[in-house]
């Protein structure tokens, strides 16, 4: 990739949420790394407003609320609880998505009215998530944001200054870039808190899944999907209607319509405006109904309509590989600060922030580990832990380490009575030995459950929010 082309990918991947941050899935069988961020729209007219909320929503008023900050703004496109989305915000997001599609997949470009509706739905969901994060007091300080910028730059073989210059040369606002990145990190932390932290995998489940994993071997799929949702608490008629729509979509695909374009037009997955592209997924991380349906298909094949807990899915296999099962090992280093009381914990947190600031200012990780780490096994070695295999560290530390690019450093992580700052020094794929199959099974089963729970959680929070779309042309069929 040339130097001129790389920055465009970086800038637009941020706008589309493709950041190397922690986490997994956020829509049905979707890699969280492909999350979209926001959207735009036309002007308000005098047509009746549309209210969309569930019977269980405590936020749904009898009459549409008009936010207090709605005065003297450009035209309002949608109201999300007590926030608004303006036409200017929608236009900015549509322009960014359109530019990305023109660069990455022109075939996925839908008609302008469809693009606007799809983008607006993405903005609405993100707005709901950010409101939830604000209520949960989830914040991203300057140190954490600077570290994320450094991680993103390193992942693209650049320095932070080079990243900033590259964005500037394309007319990209650094303020907009960092604000979008901050929102993305906040949403990611919300997902970890609301979904991932509540997933617990028991030893019996792991043992059962380990036997299934042996049968699946090292099969992985590079997938596209089209997702047709069902309403919350669907009636038999609603289920039948959604299934019929999915069947008609599949018939169009079989007749030769472009999958990317159709995904952008009709899919309700957050990957829709990326042509429905999910990326590579291990067979073991997919629900059994999906993995079984895909096992017999070849590259280029389109699946049957597959029922899920919140809707119906159609998959296209872009590529398929069956390799020797492997596990990811990470060469790691750590700075560990111990705390046995609330006072010591506060001191440890303050020290961790000082260490993070020193790292951002150019201090060497190994030197800080020797000077400050309280782990007797690693401090003298500059924090080096060697190669870490799945199951060797607590879940929180392991998942964080797996998301770091080589050379990147994590934000401080509290685990038990200690605070950790982790550094990834490299990663490798190693064949799964018999003694490691349980660790591999545990991780893939955890990922599978997170994927399923994430979809259900997003479906639930979207349905329980008060949403009013003021522009008739932007209302979907369910509005």
C-alpha positions, 0 to 999 in steps of 0.5 A: 500500500502506498503512503498516499493510499494508507491514510485514506483507509485509516481515516475512513476506517475510523469513521466506520468504527474499524478500530483495533479496540477490545471486544468482539461482536455487536450485531448478529455474528458480526465482528465488533471491529466493523461497527459503524458510528453515525449518520445524516439526513434532509430537512423536516417537513410538516408531516406527522412525526413517527414514534417508535418505542416498545410497550415496555419503554419507560421513556415513551411519552404521550406526545413527542418531547422537544429537547431544550437545545433544539432552538437555533440549530439546523433542521432536526432529523430525529429525536433520540430520547432527549437528544437530537440528530440534525441534518448537518450531522447526518450530511457529514456522516453520509458524506463519509460513508459515501466516500468510503464505499466509493473507495472500498466497494462501489458495488455496495453503494445504494440509492441516496435515499436508502443510504440516508436511512441506513446511516440514520439508523446507525446514528440512532443506535450509537446515540442510544449507546452513548447516552447509556454510557453517560448514565453509567459514568463511562469516560475516556480521559486524555491519557486513554485517548492519546494511547488509543491514537498511538495504538491506531497509528502503530497498527498502521505502521505510523507515528501519531504525528504522521497519522495527524499529518496524513489526515490533514493532507486529506482535509480530515479534521483532527478534532472530528477524528479524535471525537469519533475515536473517543465515542468509539472507545466509550461504546466499546467500554459500555459493551464490555460492561453490559455484555462481556463482563456478564458472560461466564463459561462453566467447565462442563460447557467448555468440556462439551464444546471441546469435543465439538471443536475437535470435529470442526478442526481449524475451519474459518469463514470469510463472510458477508451477511444480510440480516432481516430483523424481527420486532421485539416479542414478535407475533407469528405473523411478524415472524412469517413476514420477516422470514418471507422477506428474507426468502425474497432477498435470497431469491434475488441473490440467487438470480444474480443480484450483487450481495454487497449492494443488496446488503446495503439496501435491506440489511439491518446489521451494523455491517450493512453499509460495508456490503455486509462484510463480517470478515474472518470468523472461526467456525467454533465462534458461530452458533451451531445452526450457522456453522453447520449450515456453512460447513457444506458450502463452498467459496462463493455459495450463498446459504439458505435463510437461517433463523436466529433469536432476533431475525433471519440471516443470509450468508455468502462465503467469500473464502473458506479455509481449513487449517490445523487448529491454532491458538494465538500466543502473545509475547507480553510484558506487564507493570503490576501495582499491588493494593490491599486497601482502598487507600492503597488502591487510590495510590496505585491508580494515581501511580498507574496514571503517572506511568501511563503519562510517562509512556506517552512522553517516551519513557521505555516500558522496561525501565518503568517496569524495573522501577515501579512494578511490584511483581517479583517474577517479572520486574527485574526483567523489565516486566517481560512475561514471555509467551502467554497462552490462552487460559494463562491469565485472568479473562480481563487481562487475556482479552485486553492483551489479545486486542493490542497490536505488537508494541502497543500498551494498554490502559491501566486495568484493575484485576483483583487487588492489583492494577496492570499495564500490559504491553504486547511485544509480538504474537504468533499462531501455535498448533493446538496441542491436546493439553491446550484444547480446553483453553482454545475451546473456552475462548471460542465458546466465550466469543460465541456467547458474546456474539449472541448476547451482544445482538440481543442487548442491542436489539433490546436497548434500541427497542426500549428507547424513544425514537422519533424520525421527523423526516418522512423519507428517512423512515423505514418500513417499521416506523 
